[in-house]
Amino acid sequence: MRAPPSPIWRSSSAAPSSKQPPDRRRDGSVPFKQEAGAPLGALNRVVLLCYYRDDRVMRSLGQEPRSPFSKGHVVEQGDWSLLDPVRKRAPMWRRAT
């Protein structure tokens, strides 16, 4: 079992804080991200998922605060040609037989 990350965020010089200038915040967050690794990434995903499910956030984005299914949300049409390089790539998966 892997040991938990050390409490790097408790160090005043490394703590990302809104009271510090942006360059200093960035300098403090890099070691934190490097040490925390995958658990921090997982936590980040969970927080973002919860954030965008909050009714207040959805209203501020001009969306109806409801489940995206079964009505769905209208997405503006974009430039589908942007996907052409992806469509031209060879498959990244193995065919099931």
Order of alpha helices (4+ residues) and beta strands (2+ residues): alpha-alpha-alpha
